[in-house]
Amino acid sequence: ILFGTAMESADRGTLFKASVKELAHDLKIMPSFMAKPSVDLPGCSGHLHQNLACLKTGKNLFYDEKDPLSMSETFKSYLAGQLHLLPEFLPFYAPTINSYKRLVDGYWAPTTPTWGIDNRTVAIRILPSGPKSTRLEFRVTGSDMNTYLAVAASVASGLYGVRNKMKLPHEPVIGSGYVAAQQRGIERLPRTLQEATEKLAKSQIAEELLGKEFVKHFVDTRRHEYALFNREVTNWEVKRYFEAI
C-alpha cells in the first residue's frame, strides 16, 4: 500500500480490505484477513512503516548522517516510546482471539518488545535507507487490525517517547530476537487477548494519550470478545476429549 500521512495510510488499509472483499465476491471466493487462518501456515501480517517529517521542509526527522546507525535522537526516542508501551498497547495491534495464534515464537512474528537493524525476528525493524527513506517497520500488527486504532496507538506511543526524551532500553538485536530476548531477560508480550486486555485496562498512559472514555470502551469490547470465546466449545476440545475422557 502506497505510503502517505497517518490518516491516508489508515484509510488506504481499510479501503484495501473492503476492495478485496468486493472483488472476491464477484469472483465467488472468500478472502480472509484473519491473523492465523490455519495452524499449518504462517500468520498473515499487516506491518506499519513509519517516519516523521518536518511539516515545513518535508525533511525526514528520523535520519542523522552522523549517527553510526543513521538514527536521529528523535528516532531513538520515538522507537523507545513504542517499545516501552508495546506490552500495554498490544490489544490495539492484536485485537482478536486469533491474533495471538500468530504471535508465536519461531514463526517470524514478534513476541517481545525488541528492535534491530533489518531484522525480521524483532518487534520493530529499523531500515536505515538514506535521508528520504530511513524508517521503522512496526511488525507486531496483523492483517486483522483496525488500521485507525493501530496507527493512532503506535504514533501516540512514539510521540510519547519523543516528548519524554526516552532512551532505548537495549542495543539492537543481532540474530534471533527470540533467543536474544531470553538471554537479555526481556519480558514476553501477553500470550492471549485476555492477558493483553487486562494489562491495557491498568494503563494510565493509554488513558493520558488516547482518552479515558475511549480506553474504557475499548477494554469493555475486548472483555466481551474473550468472554464470548470462553463460553464456546471448540472443535479441538471435542476431538481431544469427547471419546478419550
Backbone torsions as a table, in degrees:
resi	resn	phi	psi	omega
1	ILE	NA	132.0	-176.0
2	LEU	-59.9	140.8	179.6
3	PHE	-69.2	158.8	178.6
4	GLY	-171.8	-164.0	174.3
5	THR	-67.6	169.3	-179.0
6	ALA	-57.1	-47.2	-178.6
7	MET	-67.7	-42.4	177.9
8	GLU	-59.6	-41.5	-178.6
9	SER	-67.0	-40.1	177.0
10	ALA	-64.3	-42.2	176.5
11	ASP	-58.9	-47.2	-176.6
12	ARG	-65.0	-37.7	177.3
13	GLY	-62.3	-43.6	179.4
14	THR	-68.3	-43.3	179.2
15	LEU	-65.1	-34.8	178.0
16	PHE	-61.1	-47.7	-179.3
17	LYS	-63.9	-42.7	179.2
18	ALA	-64.1	-40.6	-179.6
19	SER	-65.5	-43.2	178.7
20	VAL	-59.7	-41.2	-180.0
21	LYS	-66.9	-38.2	178.6
22	GLU	-66.2	-46.3	-179.7
23	LEU	-65.2	-40.4	-179.5
24	ALA	-65.6	-35.7	178.0
25	HIS	-59.6	-41.8	179.2
26	ASP	-65.0	-29.1	-179.6
27	LEU	-91.3	1.7	179.8
28	LYS	59.9	40.4	172.8
29	ILE	-126.6	161.4	-176.4
30	MET	-117.0	104.7	175.1
31	PRO	-77.5	157.7	177.8
32	SER	-135.8	139.8	174.9
33	PHE	-113.8	26.2	170.6
34	MET	-61.4	146.0	179.9
35	ALA	-70.0	-31.1	-177.8
36	LYS	-145.2	80.8	-176.1
37	PRO	-74.6	-17.5	-178.3
38	SER	-145.9	137.8	177.8
39	VAL	-68.8	-20.1	-176.8
40	ASP	-89.5	-3.7	-176.7
41	LEU	-126.0	155.3	174.2
42	PRO	-62.2	161.1	179.1
43	GLY	-73.0	172.5	-179.4
44	CYS	-111.0	116.1	-173.0
45	SER	-93.9	174.9	175.5
46	GLY	-151.3	65.9	-172.2
47	HIS	-67.0	150.1	179.6
48	LEU	-114.1	122.1	175.0
49	HIS	-96.9	131.3	-173.2
50	GLN	-140.8	144.5	160.0
51	ASN	-150.2	173.1	177.4
52	LEU	-111.2	139.0	179.2
53	ALA	-122.1	144.3	175.2
54	CYS	-65.8	130.2	-177.9
55	LEU	-66.3	-28.1	-177.5
56	LYS	-85.7	-44.1	-172.8
57	THR	-106.4	-17.8	-175.2
58	GLY	78.1	4.1	-178.8
59	LYS	-63.7	138.5	177.0
60	ASN	-72.5	112.1	-176.1
61	LEU	-78.4	-4.7	178.7
62	PHE	-88.3	-14.1	-172.5
63	TYR	-96.8	135.5	174.1
64	ASP	-142.5	108.8	-175.6
65	GLU	-65.6	-19.5	-178.0
66	LYS	-83.9	-16.0	-178.8
67	ASP	-82.9	140.6	-179.9
68	PRO	-56.8	-29.4	179.1
69	LEU	-104.3	8.5	-178.4
70	SER	62.9	25.4	-177.8
71	MET	-106.0	125.3	176.3
72	SER	-73.7	165.8	176.4
73	GLU	-64.5	-34.5	175.4
74	THR	-60.3	-45.4	178.8
75	PHE	-59.7	-46.3	-177.4
76	LYS	-63.2	-40.5	178.9
77	SER	-69.9	-38.6	176.6
78	TYR	-59.7	-47.3	178.5
79	LEU	-62.9	-42.0	179.9
80	ALA	-61.6	-39.1	178.4
81	GLY	-64.4	-42.6	179.0
82	GLN	-64.2	-42.8	179.0
83	LEU	-64.5	-41.8	-177.4
84	HIS	-63.4	-40.3	-174.6
85	LEU	-95.1	-5.0	-177.5
86	LEU	-54.9	-47.4	-178.3
87	PRO	-60.4	-38.7	-177.4
88	GLU	-88.9	-13.0	176.9
89	PHE	-98.8	3.8	-171.3
90	LEU	-55.2	-38.8	179.8
91	PRO	-60.2	-22.5	175.7
92	PHE	-71.6	-24.1	-178.3
93	TYR	-102.2	-27.2	-179.2
94	ALA	-132.1	81.8	-166.1
95	PRO	-90.2	-3.9	-174.9
96	THR	-120.9	166.7	173.9
97	ILE	-56.0	-44.4	-175.4
98	ASN	-69.2	-24.1	-178.9
99	SER	-52.8	-37.2	-171.4
100	TYR	-81.9	-9.7	171.9
101	LYS	-75.5	-22.3	176.0
102	ARG	-80.6	-36.1	-175.4
103	LEU	-82.8	72.7	-175.9
104	VAL	-122.1	139.0	-179.6
105	ASP	-56.7	135.8	172.5
106	GLY	86.5	3.6	-177.7
107	TYR	-116.0	30.1	175.7
108	TRP	70.1	0.6	175.0
109	ALA	-100.7	139.0	-176.0
110	PRO	-71.4	145.0	178.5
111	THR	-128.8	1.8	179.1
112	THR	-140.8	156.5	177.3
113	PRO	-77.5	79.5	-175.6
114	THR	-124.4	163.8	177.7
115	TRP	-143.1	158.4	179.5
116	GLY	-166.3	168.0	-179.9
117	ILE	-88.6	116.3	180.0
118	ASP	47.5	44.9	-178.0
119	ASN	-114.5	120.6	-175.6
120	ARG	-93.1	16.8	175.9
121	THR	-113.1	3.4	-177.9
122	VAL	-108.0	169.8	-178.3
123	ALA	-71.9	-38.4	-177.6
124	ILE	-129.8	115.6	-177.8
125	ARG	-96.1	126.1	-179.1
126	ILE	-95.3	132.6	-179.5
127	LEU	-120.4	92.9	178.9
128	PRO	-79.6	83.3	-167.9
129	SER	-109.3	30.0	176.8
130	GLY	97.4	177.3	-173.7
131	PRO	-57.3	-34.9	-175.6
132	LYS	-90.2	-34.9	-166.8
133	SER	-110.8	-0.9	177.3
134	THR	-57.5	128.6	-172.2
135	ARG	-161.8	177.4	171.6
136	LEU	-115.9	155.0	172.9
137	GLU	-115.8	111.3	179.9
138	PHE	-84.3	106.8	-164.8
139	ARG	-99.6	4.4	-176.0
140	VAL	-78.7	-35.9	-174.5
141	THR	-66.0	142.1	176.6
142	GLY	-107.1	176.7	-179.1
143	SER	-68.8	-11.2	-179.8
144	ASP	-90.3	3.8	-177.3
145	MET	-69.3	155.7	163.1
146	ASN	-83.5	113.1	-171.4
147	THR	-60.6	-35.2	-178.1
148	TYR	-67.9	-43.5	-179.1
149	LEU	-70.2	-39.9	-179.2
150	ALA	-65.8	-43.7	178.6
151	VAL	-65.5	-45.6	-178.8
152	ALA	-60.9	-46.4	-177.6
153	ALA	-67.6	-41.8	-178.1
154	SER	-69.1	-41.3	178.0
155	VAL	-67.9	-42.1	179.5
156	ALA	-61.2	-41.4	-179.3
157	SER	-69.0	-35.7	176.4
158	GLY	-66.1	-44.8	179.4
159	LEU	-67.7	-28.9	173.8
160	TYR	-60.8	-42.3	177.7
161	GLY	-64.6	-40.0	179.2
162	VAL	-65.8	-45.6	-177.8
163	ARG	-61.6	-35.9	-177.8
164	ASN	-98.0	7.5	178.1
165	LYS	49.3	48.2	-177.0
166	MET	-70.0	150.1	178.4
167	LYS	-104.1	150.5	179.9
168	LEU	-65.5	137.7	-175.1
169	PRO	-76.7	-18.6	-178.9
170	HIS	-159.2	166.8	177.9
171	GLU	-71.2	160.7	178.7
172	PRO	-61.6	143.0	179.8
173	VAL	-77.8	130.7	173.6
174	ILE	-112.8	125.7	-175.7
175	GLY	89.5	-151.3	-174.1
176	SER	-68.3	122.1	175.5
177	GLY	-67.1	-28.2	-180.0
178	TYR	-68.6	-45.0	179.7
179	VAL	-69.4	-44.7	-178.2
180	ALA	-60.8	-39.4	-179.9
181	ALA	-62.4	-40.3	177.8
182	GLN	-66.7	-43.4	-178.6
183	GLN	-65.8	-35.5	-177.2
184	ARG	-92.7	-2.9	179.7
185	GLY	70.6	31.4	178.4
186	ILE	-81.7	126.1	-174.4
187	GLU	-66.9	138.9	179.4
188	ARG	-71.2	150.4	174.8
189	LEU	-67.5	156.6	176.9
190	PRO	-51.8	142.9	-174.1
191	ARG	-92.0	-15.2	-177.8
192	THR	-137.5	162.1	176.3
193	LEU	-61.6	-37.9	179.9
194	GLN	-62.9	-48.4	179.7
195	GLU	-61.1	-43.8	-178.7
196	ALA	-66.3	-41.2	-178.3
197	THR	-64.0	-41.9	-179.0
198	GLU	-68.8	-28.6	174.4
199	LYS	-69.9	-42.5	176.9
200	LEU	-62.1	-38.6	-177.6
201	ALA	-60.2	-24.6	-178.6
202	LYS	-96.0	1.3	-173.4
203	SER	-83.1	108.4	175.8
204	GLN	-71.8	-30.9	179.9
205	ILE	-67.6	-37.2	177.6
206	ALA	-60.5	-43.3	178.5
207	GLU	-64.6	-38.1	179.9
208	GLU	-65.1	-43.3	-173.7
209	LEU	-84.9	-35.0	-171.2
210	LEU	-114.5	-8.3	178.2
211	GLY	100.7	130.8	-176.5
212	LYS	-62.2	-42.8	-177.8
213	GLU	-63.6	-44.5	179.5
214	PHE	-64.2	-47.1	-177.6
215	VAL	-60.9	-42.7	178.7
216	LYS	-61.3	-44.2	179.9
217	HIS	-63.0	-44.9	-178.8
218	PHE	-64.5	-42.6	176.8
219	VAL	-59.1	-42.6	179.3
220	ASP	-61.5	-39.1	179.5
221	THR	-67.1	-37.3	179.8
222	ARG	-72.8	-34.7	175.6
223	ARG	-65.1	-39.4	176.8
224	HIS	-63.4	-40.1	-179.3
225	GLU	-61.0	-50.3	-177.9
226	TYR	-76.8	-21.5	173.7
227	ALA	-67.0	-41.1	176.3
228	LEU	-62.1	-44.0	-179.7
229	PHE	-63.6	-40.8	-177.2
230	ASN	-65.2	-19.8	178.5
231	ARG	-86.0	-15.6	-175.6
232	GLU	-77.8	148.1	169.2
233	VAL	-103.5	113.6	-172.2
234	THR	-86.3	163.2	176.1
235	ASN	-60.2	-35.6	178.8
236	TRP	-60.2	-43.6	-180.0
237	GLU	-64.7	-42.5	-179.8
238	VAL	-64.0	-45.9	-179.6
239	LYS	-63.6	-37.5	-174.7
240	ARG	-82.3	-34.5	-169.6
241	TYR	-112.9	-24.4	-169.0
242	PHE	-53.8	-47.7	-177.8
243	GLU	-95.9	-33.3	-170.2
244	ALA	-75.3	-30.2	-175.4
245	ILE	-80.3	NA	NA
